[in-house]
């Protein structure tokens, strides 16, 4: 069943949105982002203080795509306006590990007694700092910030050992400002 589908996103004060065909650029106090949303039937327009996504005679697939585009634009607006924060906790039960930031890498030394340090790449546009037993990743792009936190967690993944006994590693405790699990 085909139908006209329209989604509206209100833009808060302090955020500037510009649209050039399929390229959406958003600027806020925390930074700027741009992204291409290319689809032959979906149109993106800016009217007054809102972004309007529209498709005429859209199918269910196009309805899903409009919802996806809307979520991406909302995340871009939130990131440019407020930013995203991911927090990881350093857990070292058996060996004391040292975590430092050098350039665009996070270096984990003495992880489970290993002589060779483990390294995790920090994606451009993300700031990482170590504060005691916490690693804090901050950025205005939700995808880059989340991927950096996931890279850090993956760098301390334990293989060929019982995970119930060897619980050392860096684990995410806060994703995009929301706590994980029970508090």
JOURPE-V906849 format. One record per backbone hydrogen bond with DSSP energy under -0.5 kcal/mol. CO is the residue of the C=O (numbers start at 1). NH is the residue of the N-H. If there is no record, write none. Layout:
co | nh
CO | NH
CO | NH
//
This chain:
co | nh
3 | 58
5 | 55
7 | 53
9 | 51
10 | 12
12 | 15
15 | 17
16 | 27
18 | 25
20 | 22
20 | 23
22 | 24
22 | 37
23 | 20
23 | 25
24 | 35
25 | 18
26 | 33
27 | 16
28 | 31
31 | 28
33 | 26
35 | 24
36 | 38
37 | 39
43 | 54
45 | 52
47 | 50
49 | 11
50 | 47
51 | 9
51 | 53
52 | 45
53 | 7
54 | 43
55 | 5
58 | 3
59 | 63
60 | 64
61 | 65
62 | 66
63 | 67
64 | 68
65 | 69
66 | 70
67 | 71
68 | 72
69 | 73
70 | 74
71 | 75
72 | 76
73 | 77
74 | 78
75 | 79
76 | 80
77 | 81
78 | 82
78 | 83
80 | 30
80 | 31
84 | 139
85 | 177
86 | 137
87 | 173
87 | 174
88 | 135
89 | 91
89 | 171
90 | 92
91 | 169
98 | 109
100 | 102
100 | 107
102 | 105
104 | 122
105 | 102
105 | 107
106 | 120
107 | 100
107 | 109
108 | 118
109 | 98
110 | 112
110 | 113
111 | 114
114 | 110
118 | 108
120 | 106
121 | 123
123 | 126
125 | 140
127 | 138
129 | 131
129 | 136
131 | 134
133 | 90
134 | 131
135 | 88
135 | 137
136 | 129
137 | 86
138 | 127
139 | 84
140 | 142
141 | 145
142 | 146
143 | 147
144 | 148
145 | 149
146 | 150
147 | 151
148 | 152
149 | 153
150 | 154
151 | 155
152 | 156
153 | 156
154 | 157
161 | 163
162 | 165
162 | 166
165 | 167
169 | 91
171 | 89
173 | 180
174 | 87
174 | 176
175 | 178
178 | 175
//
